[in-house]
Amino acid sequence: MAQPRSVIGGHLLSAAVGYLVLAGCGSSTWAAVLAGGIAAGAMMVTRTPYSPAAATAFIVVPQSRAPLRLLALLTSATVVLVAAGVVAGRPARATRYPAYWW
């Protein structure tokens, strides 16, 4: 499940869900839980399942950070994470990363 599409897409989708729930429900514990659940469902629908990304939605709600700054940092971090996986998966091994890009 930790393929590039799921890692990058899952985190960005979850952040978007977190901001939508924050706008609609405010910053509360229940809103954060709701955001995590909706994000998990949205990732299944969009075929970008990556369970750690649901925590992104959960974190966005109580933190209430500026959306553009968070999305820029999140995009950079996920690209670095995928790049590290690609570099680590390049030596001659039976299992290579990524199995697919899209």
Backbone as a printed PyTorch tensor [residue, N CA C, xyz], in Angstrom:
tensor([[[  0.8040,  -1.1960,   0.0000],
         [  0.0000,   0.0000,   0.0000],
         [  0.8510,   1.2660,   0.0000]],

        [[  2.0940,   1.1700,   0.3550],
         [  2.9420,   2.3560,   0.4360],
         [  3.5950,   2.6630,  -0.9040]],

        [[  2.7980,   2.7230,  -1.9410],
         [  3.2880,   3.0760,  -3.2590],
         [  3.1990,   4.5920,  -3.4340]],

        [[  3.9440,   5.1700,  -4.3510],
         [  3.9720,   6.6330,  -4.4970],
         [  2.5930,   7.2740,  -4.6020]],

        [[  1.7150,   6.6810,  -5.3790],
         [  0.3700,   7.2430,  -5.5300],
         [ -0.3530,   7.3160,  -4.1890]],

        [[ -0.2430,   6.2620,  -3.4060],
         [ -0.9350,   6.2140,  -2.1180],
         [ -0.2940,   7.1300,  -1.0820]],

        [[  1.0230,   7.1820,  -1.0610],
         [  1.7080,   8.0090,  -0.0710],
         [  1.4200,   9.4860,  -0.3210]],

        [[  1.6970,   9.9530,  -1.5150],
         [  1.5210,  11.3740,  -1.8280],
         [  0.0370,  11.7380,  -1.9170]],

        [[ -0.7040,  10.9780,  -2.6910],
         [ -2.1350,  11.2630,  -2.8440],
         [ -2.9150,  11.1140,  -1.5530]],

        [[ -2.6040,  10.0910,  -0.7730],
         [ -3.3070,   9.8710,   0.4850],
         [ -3.1050,  11.0050,   1.4680]],

        [[ -1.8680,  11.4750,   1.5950],
         [ -1.5990,  12.5780,   2.5180],
         [ -2.2630,  13.8770,   2.0620]],

        [[ -2.1770,  14.1840,   0.7770],
         [ -2.7820,  15.4240,   0.2920],
         [ -4.3050,  15.3830,   0.3850]],

        [[ -4.8940,  14.2490,   0.0600],
         [ -6.3450,  14.0940,   0.1780],
         [ -6.7780,  14.2060,   1.6350]],

        [[ -6.0350,  13.5870,   2.5250],
         [ -6.3730,  13.6440,   3.9480],
         [ -6.2590,  15.0580,   4.5040]],

        [[ -5.2600,  15.7950,   4.0600],
         [ -5.1310,  17.1820,   4.4980],
         [ -6.3280,  18.0020,   4.0200]],

        [[ -6.7370,  17.7860,   2.7850],
         [ -7.9030,  18.5010,   2.2480],
         [ -9.1580,  18.1680,   3.0490]],

        [[ -9.3460,  16.8990,   3.3650],
         [-10.4880,  16.4880,   4.1750],
         [-10.4120,  17.1400,   5.5530]],

        [[ -9.2330,  17.1550,   6.1380],
         [ -9.0660,  17.7870,   7.4400],
         [ -9.4660,  19.2530,   7.4250]],

        [[ -9.0690,  19.9810,   6.3940],
         [ -9.4250,  21.3980,   6.3050],
         [-10.9180,  21.5910,   6.0520]],

        [[-11.5300,  20.7020,   5.2730],
         [-12.9750,  20.8010,   5.0520],
         [-13.7450,  20.5520,   6.3490]],

        [[-13.3410,  19.5450,   7.1080],
         [-14.0050,  19.2660,   8.3860],
         [-13.7570,  20.4110,   9.3610]],

        [[-12.5570,  20.9510,   9.3790],
         [-12.2480,  22.0850,  10.2450],
         [-13.1500,  23.2730,   9.9180]],

        [[-13.3550,  23.5300,   8.6330],
         [-14.2110,  24.6460,   8.2190],
         [-15.6710,  24.3990,   8.5930]],

        [[-16.1050,  23.1430,   8.5000],
         [-17.5080,  22.8380,   8.7620],
         [-17.8530,  22.5610,  10.2110]],

        [[-16.9230,  21.9670,  10.9540],
         [-17.2350,  21.5220,  12.3160],
         [-16.4140,  22.2060,  13.3920]],

        [[-15.4150,  22.9570,  13.0230],
         [-14.5750,  23.6010,  14.0220],
         [-13.4720,  22.6810,  14.5110]],

        [[-12.7530,  23.1680,  15.5040],
         [-11.5930,  22.4520,  16.0260],
         [-11.9510,  21.7720,  17.3400]],

        [[-12.3260,  20.5080,  17.2620],
         [-12.6440,  19.7330,  18.4590],
         [-12.1280,  18.3120,  18.2850]],

        [[-12.1230,  17.5810,  19.3650],
         [-11.6670,  16.1890,  19.2910],
         [-12.5750,  15.3650,  18.3930]],

        [[-13.8740,  15.5540,  18.5190],
         [-14.8100,  14.7870,  17.6860],
         [-14.6740,  15.1450,  16.2050]],

        [[-14.4040,  16.3940,  15.9130],
         [-14.1950,  16.7950,  14.5150],
         [-12.9320,  16.1460,  13.9630]],

        [[-11.8930,  16.0260,  14.7850],
         [-10.6580,  15.3760,  14.3450],
         [-10.8980,  13.9020,  14.0650]],

        [[-11.6620,  13.2500,  14.9180],
         [-11.9950,  11.8330,  14.7030],
         [-12.8250,  11.6800,  13.4290]],

        [[-13.7830,  12.5570,  13.2350],
         [-14.6040,  12.5390,  12.0210],
         [-13.7320,  12.7270,  10.7770]],

        [[-12.7920,  13.6520,  10.8410],
         [-11.8970,  13.9040,   9.7010],
         [-11.0670,  12.6710,   9.3750]],

        [[-10.5510,  11.9920,  10.3980],
         [ -9.7790,  10.7720,  10.1580],
         [-10.6060,   9.6920,   9.4870]],

        [[-11.8470,   9.5160,   9.9290],
         [-12.7250,   8.5170,   9.3330],
         [-13.1080,   8.8420,   7.9000]],

        [[-13.4490,  10.0980,   7.6650],
         [-13.8010,  10.5110,   6.2990],
         [-12.5920,  10.3810,   5.3800]],

        [[-11.4230,  10.7450,   5.8790],
         [-10.2060,  10.6350,   5.0660],
         [ -9.9240,   9.1880,   4.6910]],

        [[-10.1020,   8.2610,   5.6390],
         [ -9.8840,   6.8430,   5.3340],
         [-10.8450,   6.3740,   4.2510]],

        [[-12.1080,   6.7830,   4.3490],
         [-13.0800,   6.4220,   3.3200],
         [-12.7670,   7.0550,   1.9740]],

        [[-12.3520,   8.3150,   1.9880],
         [-12.0240,   9.0050,   0.7400],
         [-10.8240,   8.3620,   0.0520]],

        [[ -9.8560,   7.8890,   0.8430],
         [ -8.6990,   7.2220,   0.2440],
         [ -9.1000,   5.9010,  -0.3990]],

        [[-10.0510,   5.1950,   0.2040],
         [-10.5230,   3.9430,  -0.3980],
         [-11.2360,   4.2220,  -1.7270]],

        [[-12.0640,   5.2550,  -1.7420],
         [-12.8050,   5.6040,  -2.9610],
         [-11.8610,   6.0270,  -4.0810]],

        [[-10.8210,   6.7870,  -3.7570],
         [ -9.9010,   7.2860,  -4.7750],
         [ -8.7420,   6.3320,  -5.0660]],

        [[ -8.7600,   5.1660,  -4.4470],
         [ -7.7270,   4.1410,  -4.6220],
         [ -6.3300,   4.6560,  -4.2560]],

        [[ -6.2680,   5.4000,  -3.1510],
         [ -4.9930,   5.8590,  -2.6130],
         [ -4.8830,   5.4520,  -1.1450]],

        [[ -5.0990,   4.1740,  -0.8280],
         [ -5.1330,   3.7840,   0.5870],
         [ -3.7490,   3.8050,   1.2270]],

        [[ -3.6180,   4.5670,   2.2760],
         [ -2.3730,   4.6450,   3.0360],
         [ -2.7680,   5.0610,   4.4480]],

        [[ -2.8900,   4.0930,   5.3280],
         [ -3.4590,   4.3510,   6.6520],
         [ -2.7380,   5.4310,   7.4540]],

        [[ -1.4140,   5.5760,   7.3890],
         [ -0.8020,   6.6890,   8.1270],
         [ -1.2870,   8.0590,   7.6600]],

        [[ -1.7750,   8.1440,   6.4380],
         [ -2.2480,   9.4330,   5.9310],
         [ -3.5280,   9.8810,   6.6290]],

        [[ -4.3140,   8.9630,   7.1570],
         [ -5.5210,   9.3590,   7.8930],
         [ -5.1550,  10.1950,   9.1070]],

        [[ -3.9840,   9.9710,   9.6590],
         [ -3.5210,  10.7790,  10.7960],
         [ -3.2880,  12.2230,  10.3760]],

        [[ -2.9980,  12.4540,   9.1200],
         [ -2.8160,  13.8260,   8.6380],
         [ -4.1050,  14.6170,   8.8200]],

        [[ -5.2300,  14.0180,   8.4480],
         [ -6.5220,  14.6820,   8.6380],
         [ -6.8000,  14.9050,  10.1150]],

        [[ -6.4630,  13.9140,  10.9180],
         [ -6.6780,  14.0030,  12.3630],
         [ -5.8410,  15.1250,  12.9770]],

        [[ -4.6450,  15.3440,  12.4530],
         [ -3.7440,  16.3720,  12.9820],
         [ -4.1410,  17.7670,  12.5040]],

        [[ -4.6340,  17.8830,  11.2910],
         [ -4.9790,  19.1890,  10.7240],
         [ -6.0640,  19.8800,  11.5550]],

        [[ -7.0510,  19.1320,  12.0070],
         [ -8.2010,  19.7450,  12.6770],
         [ -7.8130,  20.4880,  13.9550]],

        [[ -7.1500,  19.8840,  14.9200],
         [ -6.8310,  20.6660,  16.1270],
         [ -5.6920,  21.6740,  15.9360]],

        [[ -4.8270,  21.4440,  14.9670],
         [ -3.6870,  22.3400,  14.7750],
         [ -4.0750,  23.6410,  14.0750]],

        [[ -5.0200,  23.5900,  13.1510],
         [ -5.5090,  24.7670,  12.4180],
         [ -4.3920,  25.5870,  11.7720]],

        [[ -3.4480,  24.9280,  11.1280],
         [ -2.3260,  25.6230,  10.4690],
         [ -2.7800,  26.2820,   9.1710]],

        [[ -1.9630,  27.1800,   8.6620],
         [ -2.2400,  27.8250,   7.3760],
         [ -2.1860,  26.7600,   6.2690]],

        [[ -3.2350,  26.6500,   5.4730],
         [ -3.3210,  25.5630,   4.4910],
         [ -2.1780,  25.5320,   3.4700]],

        [[ -1.8270,  26.6640,   2.9060],
         [ -0.8010,  26.6490,   1.8580],
         [  0.5570,  26.2290,   2.3950]],

        [[  0.9030,  26.6970,   3.5700],
         [  2.1910,  26.3260,   4.1570],
         [  2.2210,  24.8390,   4.4890]],

        [[  1.1550,  24.3380,   5.1010],
         [  1.1120,  22.9230,   5.4490],
         [  1.1510,  22.0480,   4.2010]],

        [[  0.3820,  22.4070,   3.1750],
         [  0.3590,  21.5920,   1.9580],
         [  1.7120,  21.6050,   1.2560]],

        [[  2.4120,  22.7230,   1.2840],
         [  3.7500,  22.7850,   0.6800],
         [  4.7170,  21.8790,   1.4410]],

        [[  4.6860,  21.9540,   2.7660],
         [  5.5610,  21.0930,   3.5760],
         [  5.1930,  19.6270,   3.4340]],

        [[  3.9020,  19.3440,   3.4110],
         [  3.4380,  17.9690,   3.2830],
         [  3.8280,  17.3680,   1.9350]],

        [[  3.6830,  18.1340,   0.8750],
         [  4.0760,  17.6570,  -0.4500],
         [  5.5770,  17.3820,  -0.4920]],

        [[  6.3590,  18.3000,   0.0370],
         [  7.8150,  18.1020,   0.0650],
         [  8.1970,  16.8660,   0.8660]],

        [[  7.5910,  16.7010,   2.0210],
         [  7.9180,  15.5630,   2.8810],
         [  7.5470,  14.2330,   2.2350]],

        [[  6.3980,  14.1680,   1.5820],
         [  5.9980,  12.9070,   0.9580],
         [  6.8620,  12.5850,  -0.2570]],

        [[  7.2650,  13.5970,  -1.0080],
         [  8.1540,  13.3560,  -2.1530],
         [  9.5140,  12.8530,  -1.6700]],

        [[ 10.0300,  13.4340,  -0.5910],
         [ 11.3010,  12.9630,  -0.0230],
         [ 11.1590,  11.5230,   0.4750]],

        [[ 10.0320,  11.2100,   1.1050],
         [  9.7830,   9.8530,   1.5930],
         [  9.7710,   8.8450,   0.4470]],

        [[  9.0850,   9.1740,  -0.6240],
         [  9.0400,   8.2800,  -1.7900],
         [ 10.4260,   8.1720,  -2.4230]],

        [[ 11.1370,   9.2820,  -2.5310],
         [ 12.4860,   9.2500,  -3.1150],
         [ 13.4190,   8.3680,  -2.2960]],

        [[ 13.3180,   8.4390,  -0.9830],
         [ 14.1440,   7.5750,  -0.1320],
         [ 13.8070,   6.1060,  -0.3590]],

        [[ 12.5350,   5.8050,  -0.5490],
         [ 12.1380,   4.4310,  -0.8390],
         [ 12.6580,   3.9500,  -2.1800]],

        [[ 12.6440,   4.8290,  -3.1670],
         [ 13.1510,   4.4700,  -4.4920],
         [ 14.6490,   4.2020,  -4.4300]],

        [[ 15.3800,   5.0640,  -3.7340],
         [ 16.8320,   4.8750,  -3.6140],
         [ 17.1330,   3.5890,  -2.8540]],

        [[ 16.4300,   3.3440,  -1.7780],
         [ 16.6680,   2.1300,  -0.9910],
         [ 16.2450,   0.8710,  -1.7360]],

        [[ 15.2840,   1.0000,  -2.6400],
         [ 14.7980,  -0.1600,  -3.3800],
         [ 15.5630,  -0.4580,  -4.6540]],

        [[ 16.5810,   0.3040,  -4.9760],
         [ 17.3300,   0.1070,  -6.2180],
         [ 18.3820,  -0.9940,  -6.1850]],

        [[ 19.0060,  -1.3000,  -5.0640],
         [ 19.9910,  -2.3860,  -5.0990],
         [ 19.3470,  -3.6960,  -5.5760]],

        [[ 20.1840,  -4.6170,  -6.0060],
         [ 19.6830,  -5.8890,  -6.5290],
         [ 18.9970,  -6.6670,  -5.4050]],

        [[ 17.6910,  -6.5720,  -5.3550],
         [ 16.8800,  -7.2820,  -4.3640],
         [ 15.7300,  -7.9590,  -5.0770]],

        [[ 15.1510,  -8.9150,  -4.3890],
         [ 14.0000,  -9.6060,  -4.9670],
         [ 12.7930,  -8.6700,  -5.0460]],

        [[ 12.6370,  -7.7990,  -4.0530],
         [ 11.5220,  -6.8730,  -4.0260],
         [ 12.0230,  -5.4790,  -4.3440]],

        [[ 11.4270,  -4.8610,  -5.3370],
         [ 11.8220,  -3.5010,  -5.7230],
         [ 10.7240,  -2.5270,  -5.3790]],

        [[ 11.1210,  -1.3310,  -5.0620],
         [ 10.1620,  -0.2670,  -4.7720],
         [ 10.3350,   0.8320,  -5.7950]],

        [[  9.3110,   1.3430,  -6.3600],
         [  7.9100,   0.9920,  -6.1760],
         [  7.4690,  -0.1300,  -7.0850]],

        [[  6.4300,  -0.8180,  -6.6940],
         [  5.8800,  -1.8770,  -7.5360],
         [  5.1350,  -1.2530,  -8.7230]],

        [[  4.5410,  -0.0900,  -8.5010],
         [  3.8940,   0.6790,  -9.5630],
         [  3.8990,   2.1460,  -9.1600]],

        [[  3.8480,   3.0260, -10.1330],
         [  3.8390,   4.4600,  -9.8380],
         [  2.4280,   4.9920,  -9.7740]],

        [[  1.5760,   4.5840, -10.6700],
         [  0.2440,   5.1290, -10.7030],
         [ -0.7190,   4.0160, -10.7570]]])
